[in-house]
């Protein structure tokens, strides 16, 4: 998985042949926020699991001086409960108390290091806590809850700024490559009630949506950019695509016990995933900035590489993404709360195959969240040997 790291715009100006880093107090907060706003957490959805790019979670984490470190964490929370088939909501699920409710809490701990004036690297270590409440997984007569908690899939990445910061102080483009390691437990299990041959409880793998990992070695390509538009206003864009070549991970879903037509969903798939963001950021005060943008998160019906067998819930979410950022010394704080304006659960491969073989319409559902809370804290450790050209700093702040 590749993650866009536009971090630390405050550390990128250079003079003569030395790569320089700006102090947060000298860099316009707007740029710092612009970078943090490129956080690429996935929107809340049963279909779209927790994930972010491999080379950092924000622009601000990726613009970093040679020898500098950036430490941080990003927390994400959502509750998914609104069921959709296609783009049509099924409100009766909530009215009849048959909805599936997922609560997701995830914290990414990350470290970014500046290799030279353009190249940076990052490691992200996620910790996840999920719960899932449903009727249909527990005999359909009573609601019970399953849980998963622990380490997620660790991500490693490198990124490269394409333009010379000295010659292009008001805008730049970065590309990144990343690796997602299958460190998260993709066979997390819990007790399911009323499911045994005589209605007894059984220990089974939890639903794919709350598994800690997907069991696949993934690769990510990402890109990000920012551009000054006028005094106090920057435009930004970012995105990543996670390629999961592994088709299935061998973990049984037990979905075939619910309906014989779900036989080809008996094993979990290892799906691709991608996210795109764009918007504007604005200076409010010397220490506070805001942003407003849009984001699109998706688990596609088909993967770019490999087959498409196994169970997946394809889905996509279009969201409006407002945010705030506060900068205090070496610390930066950012809050984004994207809220969904369009949710879509397209037909899966199983839906299409079943419809073709039986001649009857088939369209599975998925549960989505109304909003997601993303909160991040970062701390920058500077290389004290780096010198700053004041003329360049003044130019950047124009």
N, C-alpha and C positions, 0 to 999 in steps of 0.2 A: 504494500500500500504506500502510495506516495502522498505526502501531505504538504500543503503549501505553507511555507514558513515565511511570511513577510513579517519578520520580527525585528525590532530594534531599528527603526529608521533613524533613530538617534545615534547610530553608531556607524555611519557609512561614509562620511565625507573624508577625503584624503588630500594631503598636500605633498608636494614633491613626489617621492616614491613611497611614502608611508601611508598605510591605511589608517584612517582616523575614525574615532568614535565620538559622537556627540553626547554631551551630558543631557539627561532628560530635562533639566531645567533650561537648557539652551535650545532644545529642539521644540518646535511648535507641538503642543499636545495633540493638535489635530492630526498630525502625521502619525504620532504614536498610536492614537486611537484608530486611525485608518488601518494601521497594521493589525492591531488586536481585533478589529472587527472582521477580519478575514478568517475568523475561527470557523472550521469546517466540521462541526458536529452534525450528525444526522438528525433530521427531524423525528419527532416521536411517532412511532408506528410499529405495530406488530410485525409488519413486513420489513421495515428498515431498522436493522439492529444498530446498536451503538458502534460508531466507528469514526475515525478522523484520519487525516492524511498522515504519512509516515515521517515527514520532515518537519513537524511542528504543527501547532494548532492555530497559529495566527501570524499575520504579517509582521507584527512587532517582534515576534520571537526569531524572525529570520534575517532581519537587517541587523547584523551584529558585527562588531569589530574583530580584527584578528586577535586571537588569544582571549577574547571575552567569553564568559559563560552567562547563560540565562537559565534560571531555575523557575519552575512554576507548576501550577496545578490548574486544571479545568474541571469543574463540577457540572454535571448535567442531570436534570430531572424531568420526567414526564409521566403522565397518566394517560394510557390509551384505552378507550372504551366505546367510541362511536364506530359502528360497523358500516362498511360501504361495500357494494358490489358495483364495479365500475365507478362512476362518479355519483351514484345515487345512494344516499344514506338510508339506513333501515332503522328509523327511530323507535319502532316497536320493540327492538331488542332491549333497549333501556326501559321502556314502559313495562315490558313483561318480565323484567329482571333476568333475561337470558344472555345479556351481554358478557363478553369476556373482558376482564379488567386487568391490565398490566401496569405495575408500578416499576419504574426503572430509575435507579440511582447509580451513576458512574462517575468516577474520579480518575482523570488522567494526570499522572505525574510525569513531567518531561524535563529534559536537559538539552540545551542547544549550545553548540560550540562553534566559534568563528575560526575556520581553518586559515583563510586569507581574506582579502578585501571583498571577494565575490562569493567564495565557497563556504558553505556552512553544513553542519551535520547535526542530527538530533536523534534522541531515543525517547520513546513514549511508553510508559508502563501503566496500563489501565487496571483499576480495581472496580469490580461491578457487584451490585446487589439488586436482584430482581425478585418480584413476586407476581404470581398469575392466579387470578380467581376465576373459576368457571363452573358451569353445570355439566356441559357435555363431556368433559374429560373425567367425570366422577359419577357415571351412571345416569346422568341427566335429571336426577331427582333431588339432589342436594348440592349446594355450592361449597366447594373446598378450595384451598389455596396451596400452591406449590411454590418453592423458593429455589434460588440459585445465588451463590455468593462466592467471590474469590477473584483470582488473577484472570485478566482477559488476555487477548492476543497482543503481544508486545510488537511495537513497530520501530523500525530503524530506517533512516533516510538521509539523503544528501541533496542539497539544493544549490543552484548557481544563479546569481544575478547576471543578466546578459549585458547590461549597459554599465559603463564606467560611471560611478557615482559622482566623480569630480566633474565630468562633462555633462551629466544629466541629473542635476540635484533635485529636480521637481517631479521626476517620474522614472519608473523602472519596471522591468519584467523579470520574473524568476521562473525557472523550471526545476522540477525535482523528480527524483526516482526513489522508490522506497521498497521495503521488504516487510511483510507481515508474517510473523512467526506463529505457528499453531501452539502457543503456550497456554491458551485458555482451555479449560475442560469442556470438551464438546459432547461429553456423556454425563453431564450433571444430572443427578436423579433425585427423586423425592417420592413420597407415598401418594398413590392415587387410590381413591376409595370406590367401592362398589363396582370394580372392574374385573375381578377374578371369575373363574368358572362358576363359583357358587356365590358371587357377589362380595367376596372378601377383598380387602385392600391388597395392592401389589406395589412394589418399588419399580418404577419405570423412568426412562429419560424424560426430563421436562420438555415442554414445547420448544421448538426451534427458536422462537422469539426471545426466550430468556436463557438460552444456553450461553455460557461464558465465552466460548470460542466457536469457530465454525469448522475446525479440523483441517483447514487448508493452508498451504504455503502460498501467500498472495504477493502480488507485485502491483505497485502503484505508480501512476504517472500523474503529475500535478503541474499546475501553472498558476501564477498570480501576478497581478500588476496593480500599480497605483499611479495616479497622475494628478498634479495640481491643476485645478480649473480656474481658480481665482483666489484672492486673499481669503483664507479661512475655509476654503472648500476644496476637497479632494474627491476624485472618483476612484473606485476600487472594483476589482473583479478577481475571482479565484475559482478553482475547481480541481477535483481529482477523480480518477477512475481506478477502482480496485479490480484487478484481474485475478480471479480464483480458478486456476486451471483444473483443480481436482473436481470431479463431477459429483460424487457422493462421498460421505464420510463413514458409512457403514453402521450408523446408529439408527436403531429402529424407532419409528414414530408411533406405531400401533394404530395409525389412522385406518388401516385396512380392517380393523375390528369394528370400526364405526359404520363402514359401508363398503361392500365388496368392490365397488367401482374405484375405490381409492387404493387398490392393490399396488399401483405404480408410485404411490406416495408412502410406501412402507418404510423407506430409507430416506434420511435427510440429505438434501442437496447442499452444495457449497457454492452459493451464488455470488455473482459479481455485485458491485454497488458503486454508485457515483453521486457526486454533489456539485452544484454550481451556485455561486453567489455573486451579486453585483449591487452597487449602490453608491451613495454619497455620504461623506462625513463632514461635520461642521464644528467649528470652534465656538464654544459657549463662553468660557472664561479661560484665564491662563492655565488652569489645571483641569478643566472639564471639557469634554467633547461629546458629541452625539453622532449617531449615524441612522440612516434609513435606507433599507435596501430590500431586495427580494432574493429568495433562495429556492432551489429545486433539488430535492433529494429523491433517489430512485433505486429500487432493486428491479432490474430488468427481467422480462420474461425469459430471455435467452442470454447466455454468456457469450463473450467474444471468442473465448478459446475453450475447447472441450465440449462434452455433451451436455444435455439438459435434463437428464433423468433425475429422479428423486423428488422429494417434496420441498417446495419453496412457496412463499407467498409473495408474488410480485406486487409492487406498489410504488406509488410516487406521490409526493406532496409538494405543492407550491405554497410558499409562505411569504408573508410580509415580515421583515426582520429589522425591528428598531433596536438601538443599543445606546449605552452610555459608557464612558471611560473616565477614570480618574487617575492622575499621575501625581505621586508624592515621592520625591527623591528617587531612589533606585527601585521603588515599588510602582507597579501599575496594576490597576483593578479594572475589569471590564464586565459588563452585564449585557447580555442579549436575550431577548424573549421573542423568538419567531412564533407567529401564530398562523395557523393554516387557513388558506382561503380556497384551496381546491385539493381534494383528496381522491385518489383513483386506485382501485384494485382491479387491474385488467385480468382477462382470462389467463390462467396458467396453462402450461403444456398439458397437464392432466385434464383441465377443462376442455381444451380444444380436442384432445384425442378422444375423450369420452363423448363429446358432442358428435364427433364424426362417426364413431363406431355405433352409437345408439340411436342417432337421429334426434335426440332430445336435447334441449338447451341445457347448458351446464356453466355455471359461473360462481366460483367460490367467493367468500368474503374475507375481509380483514378489518381489524380494529385500528383506529387512528386516534391521536391526541388532538386536543384543541390548540395547545401551545407547548413550548419547551422552554425550560429555564437553563441558560448557560451562564456560568459565573467563573471568571478566571482571575488568578493572582500570579504575578511574575516578579522576580527579583533579579536585577542585573548585577553581575560581578565584573568590574572593568579591569582591563589591562592598563595599569598605571603608566606603562612606558609609551603609550600611544599619545602622540601630540596632535593638537587641533589647530587648524588654520582658522583664525578668527574671521578673515575675509570670506572664506567659504561658508562659515557658519552664518554670517550676516546675509550672504547671498541666498542661502537656503530658506531663511526666515522671511524673505520678501513676499 
